[in-house]
Amino acid sequence: MPKDILAAIQNNMSTFSKGQKLIAHFILDSYDKAAFMTASRLGKTVNVSESTVVRFAAELGYDGYPAMQKALQEMIRNKLTSIQRIEVSNDRIGDQDVLSMVMQSDVEKIRMTLEDVDRGSFERAVDTIVSARRIYILGVRSATALASFLGFYFNLIFENVVLMHTTSVSEVFEQMLHIGPEDVIIGISFPRYSRRTVNAMTFARDRGARVVAITDCETSPLAAIATHTLMAKSDMASFVDSLVAPLSLVNALIVAIGRRKNSDLSQTFGALEKIWAEYQVYEQAEPETGA
């Protein structure tokens, strides 16, 4: 299977039939649109049969059209500008109901994540986090929400959590000044990947810390750095990053770690409930009165 599908298309251009060359030129010129077309739609767009599209994928070394489509999608996901994302999503949604299309896509990403997640990597990540001296958490841009959610619950479970704030590049490294072999950093990033997150994870790895990446695929720049990689399928809904599946994976990580720390957690929440009640953190239910 070719690592760079566009290069493979260019290198094999002379071997393609007339119909396959039409497909090849369309993909090279409009890969952002081709990646999200069905084989039938791609064929109609360039005036060839669906079977010609399927044979084209086989000619490139893919098991079928879905495998080629997946390769295209993974290649472009980190390359699309916000404007291109809007154009692609408009093509994908078309006249469909936006609410149904987006939510069904999110359901599908959770299903795919559940099928593909490596249970061994998940358990090893849990072991690494539970045994760490300090836990650093980093997610920027849209991944900030995931990092904050993880940090909120980890701060209830552990006493050694550093939720990193990134108002400047230098601040990231200042907050990691004392990171070392007994520590772990959890880096979260999805397309378009954050260079700041990649650099911070590299810095931590070079100082001996263990690295847990929460990202979307094996070709993610985070995966190349990580000790343990947890993969969740992401998607783009127009200019918006759809991170429902990654949030579900983060939920599972919190629950798994909470179970490991069950006795400590019961004491912690017992104390918290008293504090919350004393300082009226939550609305109190009105007592029922008899008739």
N, C-alpha and C positions, 0 to 999 in steps of 0.2 A: 504494500500500500504506500503510495507516494506521500512523503512528508509535506511537500509544498505542492498543492494541487495546481496552482497557476503555472508554476515552473514546469510541472509534468505536462500540462496541456501545450505549452509553448514548445517544449522539446519534442513532442510527438506529433506536432501539427502536420508534418509531411506524410505521416502514415494514415491519417484520417480520410474517410470517404467524404464526398461532397456534403452530405447531410451532417456528418459529424463535425466538419469544419464550421458549418453554420452554428452548431451548438457551442463549439469551442470559442468562436469569436464573440458570441453573445456573453458567455461566462467571463471572458477576459475583460470585456467592455462594461459589463453590468453584474459583476459577481455579487454585489450587495442585494440585487433583486433575485438573481438566479438561485441563491442559497435557500430561499424560502418558497420556491415554486415546486409544485408536484411535477413528476415526470410528464404527465399529460399536458399540464399548462406550459411547461418549458417547450415541449414539442410544438404545441400550437403557436407559441410566440415566434418561433423561428421557422415554422412551416415544415416540420418533419414529423414522423410518426413517433408515438410513445415508445415503441420497440427500439427505434433508432437511438433514443435517449438512453434507454437501458443498456444497449450494446456499447454506447459511448462510455458509460461508467465502467463496464467490464473491460473495455480496451485500456482504461487507465489503471486497472488492477484492483478495482473495488468489487466486493461480493455482490453488489447490487446498487441500484440508484439511491436508496436510503443511506447507504454507507458513504457514497460520494457527497450527498447532500449534507450529511453530518460533518464531513471533513470541511466542506465549504463554510458551514455555519461557525465551526470552531475557529477557522482561520480568520474570518472577518469580524467576529464579535468584538474583538479589541481594537479593530481598525475603523469602525464606523463613527463618523462624527454625529453630533446630535441631530443635525439637519438630515443626514442620511437615515438615521434611525426613525425619524418621523416619516420619511418617505416610504421606507420599508414597511413600517407598521400600518401605514395607510393602505398599502397594497395588500397586506395580509388580511386586514380587517374587512376592507371593501365595504359591502352593504350589510355585513353581519351586525348583530346587536353587540355593542361594545362590552356591556356588562357581562354577557354570557361568554363572549370570546375570551376576555381577559381572565375571568374566573376559571373557565374550563382549562385554559392554558396553565394556570397555577396548579390546578388539581393534577394535571398531567405531569408537571415538573416534580411534584411531591411523589407521585407514583414511580417515576423514573429514578428518583433519588433513593427511594426505599429499595428498589431492585438492585441498584448498582453500588450502594455504599458498602465499603469493606468493613465487615464487623471486627476483624482482627485489628485494623488500624484504629477503629473507634475505641476498642477496649484498651489498646496500648496508649492512646491519647489520654484516656481517663486515668490510667495508672500514672502517667507522666505528670499530669496536672495535680493529682492528689498528693504525690510525693514531693512536689516542688517547694523550695524555700520561699520563693516569691513568684507570683504569676503576673506577667505583663500582658495587657490586652491592647491591641491596636487595630483600628479600622477607621478609615477616613472617607470623606465624601458620603456617598449613600450608605457605605458600610458602617458609618458612625452609629447609625441606629442599632445595628446588630451588636456592635462592640459595647454600646451603652447598656443594652438589654442584658448581655452576658455579664458585664461588670456589676450591674445592680444586684443580680442574684448571687454572683460569686462573693460580693462583699458581705452578704448575709451568711455565707457558708465558711469563708476563709477570713483570716486576719492579715493576709499578706498579698493583697491585690493592688496592682498599679494599673488603673485605667488611664492610658496615655492620652494627653491632650496635644493637639498638633497645630497650634496657631502659627508656628514657624518651623522650618526645617531643623534649626539648631535645637529647638526645644525637645524634639524627639530624642536626640542623642543625649541631651542633658538628663532627661528622665531615665535613661538607660545606663547612666554612668557606672553603676555598680553591678550591672548584670553579669552573671557568671555561670559556671557549670552546674550549680545546684538549682538554677532558675529555669523557668519556661516562658516563652513568649507565644501568645496566640495571635497570629496575624490573619485578618479577614479582608479579602478583596475579590471582587468579581469584575468582569469586563465592564468598562475599560479599566484595566488594572492600575492601581496606584503605585507609582514609582517610589513614593515616600515609604509605603508599607514594605515594598521589596527591599529597599535599602536598609530599613530598620531591622528586618528579619535577618539580612545578611550580616549586619553588625553584631546582632545577638549570637548568631551561629559561630561567627569568627571568635567570639569570646567564650565559647564552650557551652552556651545555653542550649537547651533543647527547644525545638521549634515545631509548633503545631500550626498547620495552615488550614484555614477553612476557605475553600475556593471551589471552582466549578469543574476543572478537568486536569488531566495529567500534563497537558501542555501549558498550563498556567505557570507564569514565572515564580509563583510562590511554591509550587510543588517541587521545583528543582532545588529549593533551599531547605525544605522542611524535613524534620525527623519523622513526623507523622502528618499525613494529608487526609483531611476529611472533605469529601467532594459532594456538593449539592448542585443540582441543576438550577441555573438562573435563566432569565429571559429578559427581553426588552419589550416593554409595552410602551410604544412610542419613545419619547425621550426619557421615560421613567424606567428605573431598574426594578424588575420584578424579583423580589428576594423572599418570596413566601417559603420556598423549599429550604433555603439556607436558614431561615428563622426556625423552621421545624427541626432541622438538624441541631441548631443551637439549643432548642428546648430539650431535645433528647439528651444532649451532653449535660445540661444542668441537672436533669432528673437522675441520670446515671451517677453523677458525682454526688448528688444529694443522698442517694441510697447508700453510697460508700461511707458517707459522713452522718449516718442516720441518728445516732445517739447524740452527737454534738449538736446536730441540727434541731433536735427536739428541745434541748436546753436553750438554744439560741432563740427559737421562736416563742418559747415559754416566756423568756425575759422580754422579748419584743412586744408580745401581746399586752403585758402589763404596762409597758411604756406607751404603747399606742392608746390604751384605754385612759391612762392618767392624763396624757396631753391631748386627748380627743383628736387623734390623727384621722380616724375614720368616722363617718356618720354612724351614729348609734341607732339601731332599730327601736322604734317606739314600743314600749310594752303594751300588750293587748289588754284592754279593759273589758270587764264582764258586761253583759247586756243589762 
